[in-house]
Amino acid sequence: MSSLSLAGRKPVLADLIPGALARDLALVAGGAGLTGLAAQVAVHLPGTPVPMTGQTLAALLVGASLGWRRGAASMLVYLLVGAVGVPWFSSGTSGLSGASAGYVVGFVLAGALVGALAGRGGDRTPLRMASTMVLGNVVIYAVGVPWLMAAASMDLSTAFAKGVVPFLIGDAVKIVVAAALLPGAWALVRKIQD
């Protein structure tokens, strides 16, 4: 860990696991798999073609836990494997077509951003983690909403009303969960190390 501190960044949770390449490959694959499992927790809301799922929470937690490189790589694996036909997107779907595919593309960028922020301590306190998750959600929406506009032939206000507004309460709950989980994990790590 001293080399990480000297490099000017804080360790993320994954850095505490010994190993190198094999560890990183397992963590990237595990993060993609966790996101695929969380995608199966889906609620189809009336009035929107985009389901509410657990994959957003999983994608952001993976990014924060693995750091920006492994987090982005994990979400890229999730995206590519689903794009080629593995049915692990929401409700067992695959492929990069449809109204919600842009959100999945946004996971790659959000995983990198959230991982980078975690590498700067953005996962150590509930307030920092909540801020980190909000920014990750903004990135997902920044990619998902334009994709929704194109896929469903919507204008911006309609896409915002159908692709953001119905999910704000769910995202707030996910942010509260993340704000408890990761700082709690760090508190446990500190207790174990003492």
C-alpha positions in Angstrom: 0.0 0.0 0.0 2.9 2.4 0.5 3.6 2.5 -3.3 0.0 3.5 -3.8 0.3 6.3 -1.3 3.5 7.4 -2.9 1.8 7.4 -6.3 -0.6 10.0 -4.9 -3.7 7.9 -4.8 -5.5 6.0 -2.1 -6.1 2.3 -2.4 -9.5 1.1 -3.3 -11.0 -2.0 -1.6 -9.7 -4.4 -4.4 -6.1 -3.2 -3.8 -6.3 -4.9 -0.4 -6.6 -8.4 -2.0 -3.2 -9.9 -2.6 -2.1 -10.9 -6.1 -1.8 -9.1 -9.4 -2.9 -10.2 -12.9 -5.0 -13.2 -11.8 -6.6 -11.2 -9.0 -7.4 -8.4 -11.5 -8.9 -10.7 -14.1 -11.0 -12.4 -11.4 -12.2 -9.1 -10.0 -13.1 -7.7 -13.5 -15.0 -10.9 -14.4 -16.7 -11.0 -10.9 -17.7 -7.3 -11.2 -19.3 -8.0 -14.6 -21.0 -11.1 -13.3 -22.4 -9.2 -10.2 -23.8 -6.5 -12.5 -25.4 -9.2 -14.7 -27.0 -10.7 -11.7 -28.2 -7.4 -10.4 -29.7 -6.6 -13.8 -32.1 -9.5 -13.3 -33.7 -7.5 -10.4 -35.9 -5.5 -12.7 -39.2 -3.6 -12.2 -41.0 -2.4 -15.3 -42.5 0.9 -14.5 -45.6 2.2 -16.3 -45.0 4.9 -18.9 -41.3 4.2 -19.5 -39.5 1.7 -21.8 -36.6 1.7 -19.3 -36.8 -0.8 -16.4 -35.6 0.0 -12.9 -32.9 -2.5 -12.1 -30.2 -3.3 -9.6 -27.5 -3.0 -12.2 -26.9 0.7 -11.7 -26.1 0.1 -8.0 -23.9 -2.9 -8.9 -22.1 -0.9 -11.7 -21.3 2.0 -9.4 -20.2 -0.2 -6.5 -18.0 -2.3 -8.8 -16.4 0.9 -10.0 -15.8 2.2 -6.5 -14.6 -1.1 -5.2 -12.3 -2.0 -8.1 -10.8 1.4 -9.0 -11.1 3.2 -12.3 -9.1 0.7 -14.5 -10.7 -2.5 -13.2 -14.1 -0.8 -12.8 -14.2 0.4 -16.4 -12.8 -2.9 -17.6 -15.4 -4.8 -15.7 -18.3 -2.7 -17.1 -16.7 -3.0 -20.6 -16.7 -6.8 -20.2 -20.4 -6.6 -19.1 -21.2 -4.5 -22.1 -19.4 -6.6 -24.7 -20.5 -10.0 -23.4 -24.1 -8.8 -23.4 -23.7 -7.2 -26.8 -22.6 -10.5 -28.4 -25.6 -12.3 -27.0 -25.2 -13.4 -23.4 -28.7 -12.7 -21.9 -27.5 -10.8 -18.8 -28.9 -7.3 -19.4 -32.1 -6.4 -17.6 -34.7 -9.2 -17.6 -32.4 -11.6 -19.4 -32.0 -9.6 -22.6 -28.9 -9.0 -24.7 -27.7 -6.9 -27.6 -27.1 -3.2 -27.9 -30.4 -2.1 -29.3 -33.4 -0.8 -27.5 -34.3 2.1 -25.3 -32.1 1.2 -22.3 -28.8 0.1 -24.0 -27.4 3.6 -23.7 -27.5 3.3 -19.9 -25.4 0.1 -20.1 -22.9 2.0 -22.3 -22.9 4.7 -19.6 -21.8 2.1 -17.0 -18.4 2.0 -18.6 -17.8 5.7 -18.2 -19.4 5.8 -14.7 -17.3 2.8 -13.6 -14.2 4.7 -14.6 -15.3 8.0 -12.9 -16.5 6.4 -9.7 -13.4 4.3 -9.5 -11.2 7.4 -10.0 -13.1 9.2 -7.3 -12.8 6.3 -4.9 -9.0 6.3 -5.6 -9.1 9.8 -4.2 -11.0 8.9 -1.1 -14.5 9.3 -2.5 -15.6 6.1 -0.9 -14.4 6.7 2.6 -17.3 8.6 4.2 -21.0 8.5 3.6 -21.1 12.0 2.3 -18.2 11.5 -0.1 -19.7 8.2 -1.3 -23.1 9.8 -1.8 -21.4 12.5 -3.9 -19.4 10.0 -5.9 -22.6 8.0 -6.6 -24.5 11.1 -7.7 -21.8 11.9 -10.2 -21.8 8.3 -11.4 -25.5 8.5 -12.0 -25.2 11.8 -13.9 -22.7 10.1 -16.3 -25.1 7.2 -16.8 -28.0 9.5 -17.6 -25.7 11.7 -19.8 -25.3 8.7 -22.1 -28.6 6.9 -21.5 -30.9 9.8 -22.2 -29.6 10.7 -25.7 -29.6 7.0 -26.6 -33.2 6.8 -25.4 -34.1 9.9 -27.5 -32.6 8.2 -30.6 -34.0 4.7 -29.9 -37.5 5.8 -29.0 -37.8 9.0 -31.2 -38.3 11.2 -28.2 -37.4 14.9 -27.7 -35.2 15.8 -24.8 -38.0 16.7 -22.4 -39.9 13.5 -23.0 -36.8 11.4 -22.7 -35.9 13.2 -19.4 -39.5 12.6 -18.2 -39.4 8.9 -19.1 -35.7 8.1 -18.7 -34.7 10.1 -15.6 -37.6 11.3 -13.4 -39.2 7.8 -12.7 -35.8 6.6 -11.4 -34.8 9.5 -9.1 -36.3 7.9 -5.9 -34.8 4.5 -6.7 -31.4 6.2 -7.3 -31.7 8.0 -4.0 -32.2 4.7 -2.3 -29.3 3.2 -4.1 -27.1 6.1 -3.1 -28.1 5.6 0.6 -27.2 1.9 0.3 -23.8 2.7 -1.2 -23.1 5.5 1.3 -23.5 2.9 4.0 -21.8 -0.1 2.3 -18.4 1.2 1.2 -17.6 3.5 4.1 -18.7 0.6 6.3 -16.4 -1.7 4.5 -13.5 0.7 5.1 -14.4 1.0 8.8 -14.2 -2.8 9.0 -10.8 -2.8 7.2 -9.4 -0.2 9.6 -10.7 -2.3 12.6 -9.1 -5.4 11.2 -5.8 -3.7 10.5 -5.6 -2.2 14.1 
